């Protein structure tokens, strides 16, 4: 449908007594696709993601399927968009299943009390199965490895029932096997019409798994478009200062190391 997915217009974020970290960013992430946010350290990727989900004050507009996201009631927003942070501050000795059940918080009764019903239990079970964390269900969350915790956080996001996922470096703590597992999960939900926006660092990963890419430099959009057009020698050299060699499996070289 026209206007479906996440649309960001003129988004600007700055911190007190400091320069703007993100400046006048426009972004459109359609449904049924993964849009990767890429760029060097400090480019503003995570800041952009947090502002889009409403965690940071900003100017500009953020719309979801044509509706203003920030003006939505928090419960409605949580049912439609789920955010997976790069790291979690959760230290309580909740079981994995209890952590995933927190994703159903926005579905609780109007008076605030909530006992999981059949629909909630089904959503929790499905999320645990989909992320291959069902065997961890009774383990204390703080005792898990970083990679296991990341998959549990994705399960919590899926349990919300939201069909827009914002993921901040979701593969940073995963081994190569679970990177492929995670992208398999995202491929399946993408095929169901989900809108996925993910901060990714690995450019070969972006080429292999993302449909679109937005390349940030100094808090501004340097390039956007199909992943293969953005992760290309020209933009990569200008933004990262390295030479990309696609013929060698997207190997990278410093310009100073190239024989003259």
Backbone as CSV, one residue per row, in Angstrom:
resi,resn,N_x,N_y,N_z,CA_x,CA_y,CA_z,C_x,C_y,C_z
1,UNK,0.843,-1.186,0.000,0.000,0.000,0.000,0.885,1.247,0.000
2,UNK,0.362,2.346,-0.492,1.118,3.586,-0.520,1.397,4.059,0.899
3,UNK,2.651,4.410,1.150,2.994,4.907,2.465,3.173,3.831,3.500
4,UNK,3.212,2.553,3.102,3.363,1.506,4.100,4.816,1.385,4.520
5,UNK,5.024,0.968,5.756,6.369,0.872,6.292,6.705,2.072,7.154
6,UNK,7.993,2.250,7.392,8.476,3.339,8.247,9.004,4.480,7.383
7,UNK,8.518,5.687,7.664,8.977,6.872,6.929,9.519,7.905,7.919
8,UNK,10.742,8.317,7.716,11.393,9.320,8.548,11.670,10.539,7.675
9,UNK,11.289,11.714,8.149,11.477,12.934,7.359,12.126,14.016,8.204
10,UNK,13.265,14.505,7.748,13.932,15.633,8.396,14.322,15.380,9.833
11,UNK,14.601,14.146,10.180,14.882,13.824,11.581,16.246,14.373,11.999
12,UNK,16.239,15.131,13.094,17.455,15.753,13.617,17.524,15.499,15.120
13,UNK,18.698,15.072,15.585,18.904,14.770,17.001,20.178,15.457,17.468
14,UNK,20.096,16.124,18.601,21.279,16.738,19.188,21.255,16.569,20.691
15,UNK,22.419,16.557,21.302,22.524,16.447,22.752,22.856,17.812,23.345
16,UNK,22.549,18.007,24.606,22.774,19.291,25.266,24.231,19.710,25.151
17,UNK,24.441,20.963,24.804,25.779,21.554,24.685,26.687,20.802,23.713
18,UNK,26.094,20.153,22.761,26.895,19.430,21.787,26.349,19.625,20.384
19,UNK,27.090,19.182,19.382,26.626,19.313,18.003,25.495,18.331,17.710
20,UNK,24.805,18.552,16.625,23.767,17.620,16.200,24.412,16.312,15.772
21,UNK,23.869,15.210,16.250,24.418,13.893,15.934,23.802,13.337,14.664
22,UNK,22.523,13.647,14.451,21.812,13.257,13.237,21.173,14.518,12.678
23,UNK,21.361,14.741,11.365,20.910,16.006,10.783,20.045,15.786,9.556
24,UNK,18.773,16.161,9.677,17.842,16.214,8.546,17.836,14.922,7.734
25,UNK,17.688,13.805,8.426,17.705,12.503,7.756,16.313,12.157,7.238
26,UNK,16.267,11.763,5.978,15.061,11.206,5.369,15.315,9.722,5.112
27,UNK,14.324,8.904,5.400,14.493,7.464,5.258,13.133,6.840,5.013
28,UNK,13.078,5.894,4.099,11.852,5.131,3.895,12.204,3.655,3.892
29,UNK,11.598,2.908,4.812,11.835,1.470,4.930,10.517,0.764,4.628
30,UNK,10.405,0.115,3.473,9.126,-0.494,3.092,8.878,-1.818,3.794
31,UNK,7.647,-2.246,3.749,7.282,-3.552,4.277,7.774,-4.647,3.333
32,UNK,7.978,-5.829,3.893,8.442,-6.951,3.092,9.899,-6.834,2.709
33,UNK,10.665,-6.041,3.468,12.073,-5.823,3.125,12.866,-5.499,4.374
34,UNK,14.192,-5.732,4.280,15.108,-5.284,5.328,15.888,-4.080,4.820
35,UNK,15.879,-3.020,5.615,16.665,-1.829,5.318,17.803,-1.758,6.326
36,UNK,19.030,-1.753,5.836,20.204,-1.711,6.708,20.691,-0.286,6.867
37,UNK,20.966,0.117,8.112,21.629,1.387,8.388,23.107,1.095,8.551
38,UNK,23.928,1.699,7.728,25.364,1.440,7.760,26.130,2.753,7.814
39,UNK,27.405,2.646,8.153,28.260,3.820,8.258,29.321,3.576,9.312
40,UNK,30.375,4.367,9.318,31.453,4.180,10.293,30.988,4.492,11.710
41,UNK,31.835,4.156,12.680,31.530,4.467,14.072,31.287,5.968,14.227
42,UNK,30.243,6.319,14.988,29.945,7.725,15.212,29.142,8.383,14.109
43,UNK,28.684,7.601,13.127,27.936,8.189,12.013,26.511,8.554,12.395
44,UNK,26.006,8.007,13.524,24.662,8.342,13.970,23.634,7.246,13.779
45,UNK,24.086,6.028,13.484,23.159,4.933,13.172,22.259,4.581,14.357
46,UNK,22.875,4.291,15.500,22.086,3.907,16.676,21.240,5.069,17.177
47,UNK,21.779,6.279,17.090,21.024,7.465,17.505,19.779,7.635,16.648
48,UNK,19.936,7.448,15.359,18.796,7.535,14.442,17.732,6.508,14.800
49,UNK,18.161,5.281,15.093,17.216,4.222,15.418,16.458,4.539,16.713
50,UNK,17.191,5.002,17.732,16.558,5.315,19.018,15.593,6.486,18.883
51,UNK,15.950,7.466,18.077,15.047,8.602,17.878,13.787,8.165,17.143
52,UNK,13.956,7.293,16.163,12.803,6.847,15.380,11.795,6.094,16.240
53,UNK,12.294,5.377,17.248,11.393,4.602,18.102,10.850,5.441,19.256
54,UNK,11.358,6.672,19.402,10.846,7.579,20.423,11.640,7.600,21.708
55,UNK,12.842,7.033,21.711,13.665,7.006,22.918,14.513,8.260,23.083
56,UNK,14.676,9.039,22.028,15.453,10.275,22.095,14.626,11.427,21.541
57,UNK,14.758,12.585,22.176,14.083,13.779,21.667,14.651,14.142,20.302
58,UNK,13.796,14.623,19.425,14.237,14.939,18.074,13.257,15.919,17.435
59,UNK,13.671,16.465,16.332,12.762,17.212,15.467,12.613,16.434,14.168
60,UNK,11.583,16.771,13.413,11.278,15.988,12.223,10.121,15.048,12.515
61,UNK,9.737,14.270,11.534,8.584,13.381,11.707,8.969,11.921,11.470
62,UNK,8.253,11.053,12.185,8.393,9.609,12.018,6.992,9.054,11.845
63,UNK,6.750,8.398,10.728,5.442,7.830,10.452,5.541,6.326,10.249
64,UNK,4.511,5.621,10.680,4.409,4.189,10.475,3.117,3.917,9.723
65,UNK,3.270,3.407,8.507,2.112,3.148,7.641,1.242,4.389,7.482
66,UNK,1.908,5.534,7.373,1.191,6.780,7.116,0.657,7.484,8.346
67,UNK,0.864,6.923,9.545,0.395,7.541,10.779,1.575,8.020,11.607
68,UNK,1.405,9.164,12.268,2.482,9.706,13.086,2.764,8.774,14.258
69,UNK,3.983,8.291,14.326,4.326,7.281,15.323,4.429,7.869,16.721
70,UNK,5.059,9.017,16.845,5.329,9.589,18.165,4.043,10.027,18.863
71,UNK,3.016,10.400,18.102,1.771,10.836,18.719,0.861,9.671,19.112
72,UNK,1.230,8.449,18.748,0.433,7.282,19.135,0.512,7.067,20.636
73,UNK,-0.540,6.505,21.198,-0.499,6.093,22.597,0.592,5.037,22.752
74,UNK,1.333,5.074,23.863,2.447,4.128,24.042,2.049,2.672,23.819
75,UNK,0.868,2.281,24.286,0.453,0.888,24.123,0.249,0.545,22.655
76,UNK,-0.359,1.447,21.918,-0.576,1.224,20.492,0.761,1.150,19.754
77,UNK,1.666,2.043,20.108,2.982,2.039,19.472,3.706,0.715,19.735
78,UNK,3.622,0.223,20.980,4.307,-1.022,21.339,3.715,-2.225,20.631
79,UNK,2.459,-2.141,20.238,1.836,-3.248,19.510,2.212,-3.239,18.043
80,UNK,2.708,-2.112,17.558,2.986,-1.986,16.127,4.462,-1.932,15.799
81,UNK,5.279,-1.571,16.766,6.719,-1.454,16.515,7.485,-2.013,17.702
82,UNK,8.496,-2.822,17.435,9.324,-3.407,18.495,10.782,-3.050,18.251
83,UNK,11.466,-2.695,19.322,12.869,-2.272,19.258,13.729,-3.289,19.997
84,UNK,14.800,-3.713,19.360,15.752,-4.645,19.980,17.072,-3.903,20.163
85,UNK,17.463,-3.603,21.403,18.701,-2.845,21.629,19.939,-3.696,21.379
86,UNK,21.054,-3.013,21.216,22.324,-3.714,21.045,22.725,-4.436,22.320
87,UNK,22.466,-3.793,23.443,22.760,-4.385,24.753,21.561,-4.140,25.664
88,UNK,21.397,-5.005,26.648,20.290,-4.850,27.579,20.812,-4.566,28.983
89,UNK,20.055,-3.782,29.727,20.394,-3.500,31.124,19.644,-4.431,32.067
90,UNK,18.928,-5.394,31.506,18.132,-6.307,32.312,19.042,-7.250,33.105
91,UNK,18.984,-7.155,34.414,19.812,-8.008,35.284,18.975,-8.864,36.230
92,UNK,17.681,-8.623,36.290,16.812,-9.420,37.168,16.868,-10.882,36.755
93,UNK,16.782,-11.759,37.742,16.898,-13.193,37.456,15.564,-13.763,36.956
94,UNK,15.091,-13.173,35.890,13.906,-13.692,35.228,14.311,-14.853,34.330
95,UNK,13.418,-15.803,34.174,13.688,-16.869,33.221,13.554,-16.323,31.802
96,UNK,14.077,-17.060,30.859,13.963,-16.659,29.460,12.489,-16.509,29.070
97,UNK,11.670,-17.446,29.496,10.246,-17.360,29.153,9.617,-16.101,29.756
98,UNK,10.001,-15.754,30.964,9.463,-14.549,31.584,9.898,-13.302,30.829
99,UNK,11.145,-13.288,30.355,11.618,-12.143,29.572,10.818,-12.015,28.284
100,UNK,10.619,-13.131,27.603,9.863,-13.088,26.349,8.414,-12.681,26.607
101,UNK,7.865,-13.105,27.746,6.478,-12.752,28.068,6.308,-11.252,28.270
102,UNK,7.407,-10.535,28.575,7.315,-9.084,28.714,6.895,-8.420,27.403
103,UNK,7.123,-9.114,26.309,6.691,-8.585,25.024,5.178,-8.483,24.898
104,UNK,4.451,-9.149,25.766,2.986,-9.095,25.733,2.426,-8.017,26.657
105,UNK,3.306,-7.197,27.231,2.898,-6.187,28.215,1.832,-5.252,27.668
106,UNK,1.967,-4.859,26.403,1.011,-3.901,25.841,-0.362,-4.519,25.593
107,UNK,-0.479,-5.832,25.763,-1.757,-6.513,25.551,-2.507,-6.756,26.867
108,UNK,-1.955,-6.245,27.962,-2.592,-6.481,29.262,-3.918,-5.734,29.363
109,UNK,-4.703,-6.064,30.383,-6.018,-5.441,30.565,-5.923,-3.966,30.890
110,UNK,-7.026,-3.287,30.714,-7.063,-1.835,30.893,-6.743,-1.418,32.326
111,UNK,-7.025,-2.278,33.299,-6.783,-1.928,34.695,-5.359,-2.239,35.145
112,UNK,-4.541,-2.761,34.231,-3.131,-2.978,34.551,-2.802,-4.386,34.985
113,UNK,-3.803,-5.159,35.456,-3.513,-6.535,35.830,-3.448,-7.387,34.578
114,UNK,-2.604,-8.395,34.620,-2.455,-9.213,33.420,-2.052,-10.627,33.782
115,UNK,-2.870,-11.580,33.368,-2.512,-12.990,33.451,-2.501,-13.497,32.019
116,UNK,-1.389,-14.079,31.560,-1.299,-14.511,30.159,-2.428,-15.456,29.787
117,UNK,-3.128,-15.119,28.719,-4.189,-15.980,28.211,-3.656,-16.899,27.130
118,UNK,-4.554,-17.607,26.485,-4.138,-18.566,25.451,-3.437,-17.861,24.291
119,UNK,-3.960,-16.704,23.902,-3.335,-15.959,22.799,-1.923,-15.535,23.171
120,UNK,-1.752,-15.068,24.400,-0.424,-14.652,24.859,0.526,-15.852,24.906
121,UNK,0.071,-16.963,25.466,0.911,-18.145,25.568,1.330,-18.635,24.186
122,UNK,0.404,-18.587,23.249,0.725,-19.005,21.881,1.790,-18.091,21.272
123,UNK,1.641,-16.780,21.479,2.608,-15.829,20.930,3.985,-16.040,21.547
124,UNK,4.035,-16.311,22.846,5.314,-16.555,23.535,5.949,-17.839,23.033
125,UNK,5.148,-18.903,22.941,5.671,-20.182,22.448,6.205,-20.046,21.024
126,UNK,5.449,-19.349,20.175,5.859,-19.185,18.777,7.159,-18.399,18.671
127,UNK,7.302,-17.375,19.497,8.522,-16.555,19.466,9.731,-17.357,19.936
128,UNK,9.555,-18.172,20.967,10.652,-19.017,21.457,11.059,-20.034,20.397
129,UNK,10.088,-20.636,19.741,10.394,-21.613,18.696,11.083,-20.946,17.515
130,UNK,10.558,-19.793,17.103,11.082,-19.130,15.913,12.538,-18.711,16.094
131,UNK,12.918,-18.354,17.295,14.285,-17.900,17.567,15.180,-19.013,18.112
132,UNK,14.669,-20.228,18.164,15.436,-21.381,18.652,15.912,-21.154,20.087
133,UNK,15.059,-20.536,20.881,15.395,-20.316,22.300,14.462,-21.105,23.217
134,UNK,13.638,-21.971,22.656,12.681,-22.716,23.467,13.378,-23.630,24.475
135,UNK,14.571,-24.142,24.110,15.294,-25.015,25.039,15.929,-24.231,26.191
136,UNK,15.950,-22.906,26.060,16.495,-22.045,27.112,15.394,-21.487,28.011
137,UNK,14.157,-21.864,27.763,13.005,-21.182,28.364,13.081,-21.047,29.875
138,UNK,13.665,-22.035,30.557,13.680,-21.997,32.021,15.031,-21.548,32.587
139,UNK,15.943,-21.169,31.719,17.244,-20.671,32.174,17.125,-19.226,32.648
140,UNK,17.872,-18.838,33.700,17.882,-17.418,34.095,18.530,-16.568,32.996
141,UNK,17.861,-15.517,32.615,18.354,-14.678,31.515,19.772,-14.159,31.755
142,UNK,20.130,-13.677,32.968,21.478,-13.124,33.159,22.601,-14.150,32.989
143,UNK,22.279,-15.436,33.048,23.312,-16.461,32.925,23.610,-16.836,31.484
144,UNK,22.863,-16.293,30.550,23.063,-16.624,29.146,24.263,-15.884,28.570
145,UNK,24.807,-16.420,27.500,25.857,-15.715,26.769,25.258,-14.500,26.074
146,UNK,26.124,-13.593,25.606,25.637,-12.408,24.911,24.831,-12.760,23.672
147,UNK,25.287,-13.764,22.930,24.558,-14.174,21.740,23.206,-14.759,22.064
148,UNK,23.139,-15.563,23.137,21.862,-16.138,23.549,20.907,-15.043,24.010
149,UNK,21.423,-14.082,24.765,20.573,-12.975,25.207,20.005,-12.207,24.015
150,UNK,20.827,-12.027,22.980,20.364,-11.281,21.813,19.201,-11.998,21.136
151,UNK,19.271,-13.312,21.055,18.180,-14.068,20.446,16.920,-14.014,21.306
152,UNK,17.095,-13.993,22.629,15.943,-13.881,23.527,15.289,-12.515,23.360
153,UNK,16.083,-11.473,23.213,15.516,-10.135,23.006,14.746,-10.061,21.693
154,UNK,15.242,-10.764,20.666,14.489,-10.825,19.414,13.180,-11.575,19.624
155,UNK,13.232,-12.657,20.420,12.007,-13.402,20.716,11.000,-12.505,21.425
156,UNK,11.474,-11.695,22.381,10.577,-10.767,23.068,9.926,-9.807,22.071
157,UNK,10.705,-9.328,21.111,10.163,-8.414,20.101,9.110,-9.108,19.250
158,UNK,9.367,-10.341,18.852,8.404,-11.070,18.031,7.129,-11.368,18.811
159,UNK,7.269,-11.594,20.117,6.098,-11.908,20.943,5.127,-10.732,21.035
160,UNK,5.599,-9.526,20.785,4.708,-8.368,20.850,3.610,-8.426,19.795
161,UNK,3.896,-9.126,18.696,2.972,-9.118,17.573,3.184,-7.946,16.645
162,UNK,4.138,-7.062,16.977,4.450,-5.918,16.110,5.037,-6.409,14.801
163,UNK,4.693,-5.756,13.716,5.201,-6.158,12.400,6.224,-5.173,11.844
164,UNK,6.718,-4.296,12.696,7.852,-3.434,12.353,8.909,-3.642,13.420
165,UNK,10.107,-4.039,13.004,11.195,-4.347,13.930,12.358,-3.404,13.679
166,UNK,12.839,-2.769,14.737,14.031,-1.926,14.679,15.111,-2.609,15.507
167,UNK,16.197,-3.001,14.863,17.228,-3.824,15.484,18.565,-3.093,15.477
168,UNK,19.157,-2.937,16.652,20.438,-2.241,16.765,21.570,-3.261,16.881
169,UNK,22.289,-3.452,15.789,23.406,-4.407,15.707,23.000,-5.789,16.239
170,UNK,21.993,-6.398,15.639,21.472,-7.660,16.165,22.427,-8.834,16.044
171,UNK,23.448,-8.737,15.198,24.356,-9.874,15.006,25.720,-9.659,15.646
172,UNK,25.887,-8.565,16.391,27.226,-8.223,16.902,27.772,-9.254,17.878
173,UNK,26.886,-9.964,18.595,27.353,-10.931,19.597,27.144,-12.372,19.145
174,UNK,26.822,-12.573,17.885,26.486,-13.903,17.406,27.649,-14.548,16.652
175,UNK,27.783,-15.870,16.799,28.747,-16.600,15.975,28.154,-16.770,14.580
176,UNK,28.969,-17.273,13.654,28.552,-17.303,12.252,27.306,-18.166,12.055
177,UNK,27.185,-19.244,12.817,26.001,-20.097,12.695,24.744,-19.324,13.060
178,UNK,24.790,-18.621,14.193,23.591,-17.928,14.653,23.327,-16.634,13.887
179,UNK,24.361,-16.084,13.236,24.102,-14.974,12.303,23.198,-15.462,11.176
180,UNK,23.510,-16.636,10.649,22.693,-17.183,9.561,21.308,-17.569,10.062
181,UNK,21.243,-18.098,11.288,19.945,-18.438,11.867,19.083,-17.183,12.007
182,UNK,19.686,-16.116,12.538,18.926,-14.878,12.723,18.420,-14.339,11.397
183,UNK,19.280,-14.339,10.381,18.826,-13.815,9.092,17.772,-14.722,8.461
184,UNK,17.811,-16.009,8.774,16.742,-16.886,8.326,15.410,-16.496,8.952
185,UNK,15.454,-16.168,10.252,14.245,-15.706,10.946,13.723,-14.422,10.299
186,UNK,14.619,-13.480,10.095,14.208,-12.197,9.530,13.684,-12.356,8.109
187,UNK,14.268,-13.295,7.351,13.777,-13.559,6.007,12.329,-14.070,6.048
188,UNK,12.041,-14.942,7.004,10.691,-15.500,7.100,9.672,-14.434,7.483
189,UNK,9.996,-13.611,8.481,9.014,-12.598,8.892,8.892,-11.496,7.839
190,UNK,9.994,-11.230,7.149,9.953,-10.256,6.053,8.974,-10.711,4.973
191,UNK,8.974,-12.013,4.704,8.064,-12.559,3.692,6.611,-12.445,4.127
192,UNK,6.381,-12.265,5.443,5.026,-12.085,5.944,4.623,-10.611,5.985
193,UNK,5.457,-9.746,5.396,5.114,-8.334,5.297,5.673,-7.459,6.388
194,UNK,6.614,-7.980,7.168,7.237,-7.168,8.208,8.113,-6.084,7.574
195,UNK,8.235,-4.985,8.304,9.190,-3.919,7.977,10.356,-4.064,8.948
196,UNK,11.568,-4.231,8.424,12.737,-4.454,9.269,13.781,-3.386,8.970
197,UNK,14.227,-2.712,10.029,15.331,-1.752,9.922,16.403,-2.210,10.902
198,UNK,17.608,-2.415,10.402,18.672,-2.968,11.249,19.970,-2.202,11.059
199,UNK,20.599,-1.853,12.186,21.962,-1.320,12.138,22.897,-2.515,11.975
200,UNK,23.703,-2.492,10.931,24.647,-3.575,10.666,26.033,-2.993,10.408
201,UNK,27.062,-3.713,10.870,28.431,-3.275,10.629,29.101,-4.045,9.493
202,UNK,28.782,-5.315,9.358,29.431,-6.149,8.353,28.857,-5.843,6.971
203,UNK,29.679,-5.281,6.092,29.197,-4.933,4.760,28.900,-6.164,3.907
204,UNK,29.696,-7.240,3.984,29.294,-8.460,3.268,27.939,-8.987,3.747
205,UNK,27.673,-8.850,5.046,26.376,-9.260,5.597,25.255,-8.416,4.998
206,UNK,25.494,-7.123,4.862,24.501,-6.236,4.257,24.215,-6.652,2.824
207,UNK,25.274,-6.916,2.062,25.097,-7.311,0.670,24.298,-8.601,0.553
208,UNK,24.561,-9.527,1.448,23.926,-10.835,1.350,22.480,-10.825,1.830
209,UNK,22.179,-10.032,2.853,20.887,-10.185,3.514,19.954,-8.976,3.419
210,UNK,20.471,-7.778,3.189,19.612,-6.590,3.172,19.086,-6.318,1.770
211,UNK,17.887,-5.783,1.706,17.313,-5.377,0.423,17.717,-3.948,0.076
212,UNK,17.681,-3.080,1.090,18.023,-1.668,0.898,19.066,-1.277,1.936
213,UNK,19.790,-0.211,1.654,20.779,0.282,2.610,20.751,1.800,2.623
214,UNK,20.999,2.343,3.815,21.142,3.788,3.988,22.509,4.008,4.611
215,UNK,23.379,4.694,3.902,24.755,4.932,4.328,24.859,6.316,4.954
216,UNK,25.240,6.353,6.245,25.359,7.607,6.968,26.815,8.036,7.081
217,UNK,27.015,9.323,7.002,28.338,9.921,7.203,28.141,11.214,7.972
218,UNK,28.725,11.301,9.160,28.606,12.515,9.952,27.185,12.898,10.282
219,UNK,26.326,11.885,10.505,24.945,12.164,10.885,24.014,12.502,9.742
220,UNK,24.498,12.418,8.513,23.679,12.718,7.355,23.689,11.542,6.386
221,UNK,22.662,11.475,5.542,22.595,10.409,4.545,23.559,10.728,3.415
222,UNK,24.507,9.813,3.188,25.432,9.968,2.065,24.900,9.252,0.832
223,UNK,24.316,8.078,1.029,23.767,7.314,-0.093,22.633,6.447,0.424
224,UNK,21.668,6.180,-0.439,20.565,5.277,-0.115,20.150,4.576,-1.390
225,UNK,19.560,3.390,-1.238,19.095,2.659,-2.404,19.243,1.172,-2.206
226,UNK,19.160,0.403,-3.298,19.388,-1.036,-3.193,20.756,-1.312,-2.567
227,UNK,20.838,-2.348,-1.747,22.080,-2.616,-1.018,23.285,-2.721,-1.940
228,UNK,23.128,-3.363,-3.088,24.255,-3.551,-4.004,24.751,-2.235,-4.588
229,UNK,23.895,-1.217,-4.642,24.318,0.081,-5.176,24.972,0.943,-4.111
230,UNK,24.589,0.724,-2.847,25.157,1.523,-1.758,26.467,0.926,-1.276
231,UNK,26.499,-0.387,-1.123,27.748,-1.064,-0.735,28.539,-1.308,-2.003
232,UNK,29.072,-0.244,-2.545,29.795,-0.257,-3.812,31.121,0.489,-3.623
233,UNK,32.106,0.239,-4.484,33.442,0.827,-4.286,33.457,2.335,-4.084
234,UNK,32.660,3.084,-4.864,32.691,4.536,-4.744,32.237,5.038,-3.383
235,UNK,31.003,4.746,-2.986,30.538,5.205,-1.669,31.374,4.679,-0.511
236,UNK,31.833,3.431,-0.604,32.593,2.852,0.499,33.932,3.567,0.660
237,UNK,34.581,3.914,-0.430,35.855,4.631,-0.325,35.640,6.030,0.229
238,UNK,34.591,6.701,-0.198,34.347,8.065,0.256,33.988,8.132,1.744
239,UNK,33.264,7.154,2.230,32.767,7.213,3.607,33.691,6.489,4.581
240,UNK,34.159,5.307,4.206,34.989,4.515,5.114,36.491,4.729,4.898
241,UNK,36.859,5.295,3.757,38.283,5.499,3.477,39.026,4.221,3.167
242,UNK,38.324,3.216,2.646,38.960,1.957,2.256,38.560,1.624,0.827
243,UNK,39.367,0.777,0.209,39.089,0.334,-1.151,38.379,-1.011,-1.088
244,UNK,37.187,-1.078,-1.665,36.418,-2.325,-1.702,36.783,-3.097,-2.958
245,UNK,36.973,-4.395,-2.797,37.336,-5.263,-3.914,36.267,-6.345,-4.061
246,UNK,35.176,-6.057,-4.777,34.083,-7.029,-4.904,34.522,-8.347,-5.518
247,UNK,35.479,-8.307,-6.434,35.926,-9.534,-7.102,36.613,-10.486,-6.138
248,UNK,37.046,-9.996,-4.991,37.711,-10.826,-3.989,36.779,-11.107,-2.804
249,UNK,35.461,-11.178,-3.078,34.507,-11.454,-2.007,34.302,-10.271,-1.095
250,UNK,34.384,-9.070,-1.642,34.266,-7.816,-0.910,35.341,-7.713,0.167
251,UNK,36.581,-7.896,-0.253,37.721,-7.645,0.628,37.965,-6.145,0.659
252,UNK,38.633,-5.675,1.714,38.894,-4.238,1.852,40.380,-4.001,2.053
253,UNK,40.844,-2.896,1.504,42.250,-2.523,1.566,42.357,-1.036,1.840
254,UNK,43.345,-0.643,2.661,43.614,0.777,2.839,44.213,1.331,1.551
255,UNK,43.848,2.556,1.162,44.421,3.124,-0.069,45.942,3.129,-0.058
256,UNK,46.541,3.331,1.117,48.011,3.379,1.200,48.663,2.034,0.924
257,UNK,47.876,0.960,0.975,48.445,-0.377,0.763,48.349,-0.827,-0.695
258,UNK,47.749,0.009,-1.547,47.627,-0.352,-2.957,48.899,0.067,-3.674
259,UNK,49.560,-0.863,-4.392,50.782,-0.494,-5.126,50.496,0.596,-6.145
260,UNK,51.377,1.565,-6.212,51.196,2.655,-7.171,51.636,2.217,-8.559
